[in-house]
Amino acid sequence: MLDTHDEFHSFCAALGFVEVNWALFEQNIDHWVSIIFGSLGGRAISWEIPRPFSAKAKFLRRSFNKIPLLHAYTNDATMILQRADALAQTRNDLMHGVVTHIRPIRGEYRLSKIDYEKERHVYREVVFAIRAFPKLAQDLVDLGTDAAHLGLKLLALEARLRRAGPHR
């Protein structure tokens, strides 16, 4: 059995794994946005390139629904974004929460998280069960992989359009 120090280091490593894999996923989303905004008609959806994840997700949903060139990819994009929405809250809680105990309690770590409301801050406890990590890890890896695959399809679409020239 690991001692407390090793368990806490393992938990910290798990948090790092979550952040690294979320960053890989979100960089793929940035590529989608860049391709769509720059080459596939996204400027008709938004006059400026979106930056926060929530704005990128909104821009992408609108783009895949409104730009005819993208309709063939709408189902894949929608499924990826829905999965990302489901993971975003967990990722946000883990990355912005403060660990309140370095020892797990019945296999769970506790974090204190501040949520920002319009006129006040609300503190809440976030509980992360160690046993939930393998599924979270696999979900993040799958999300990043699927986002990369769709990104390659969008890149290929962009290349085909460039080769076709301005008279498409």
C-alpha positions, 0 to 999 in steps of 0.5 A, a space after each residue: 500500500 502506498 503511504 500518504 505522501 505517495 498517494 498525494 503525489 499520485 493524485 497530483 499526477 492525475 490532476 496533471 494528466 487531466 490538464 495535459 489531456 484537456 490542453 491537447 483536446 482544446 488545441 485541436 478545437 483551436 485548430 478547428 476554429 482557425 480553419 473554419 474562421 479563416 478558410 471555411 466561412 466562419 467570419 459570417 458566424 463571428 466577426 472575431 475569433 473566439 478564445 474561451 472554450 465556451 465561446 469556441 464551442 458556441 462558434 463551432 456549433 453555429 458553424 457546423 449548423 449554418 455553413 453548408 460545407 461543414 454539414 457532413 461533419 455536424 454529427 461528429 462535431 456535435 458528439 465531440 462537443 457534447 462529450 467535452 461539455 460533460 468533461 469541462 465541468 470536472 476539468 474546471 473543478 479539478 484545475 481551479 479547486 484547492 485540495 483541502 486534505 492531502 489524505 483521501 477520505 474513503 478513497 476520495 479527495 476533497 477540494 474547495 472551489 469558488 464559483 463566481 456569480 454576478 455579485 458574489 463568490 460561492 464556495 462549494 466542495 468538490 469530491 473526486 473519487 480515486 476510483 473514477 480516475 481511470 474512466 476520466 482518463 480514458 474519456 479525455 484520451 478518447 476526446 482528444 483523439 476524436 477531436 484530432 481526427 475531425 481536425 484532420 478532416 477539416 484540414 483536408 477539406 480546407 486543402 481541397 478548397 484551396 486547390 479548387 481555387 476561387 471559382 469553387 
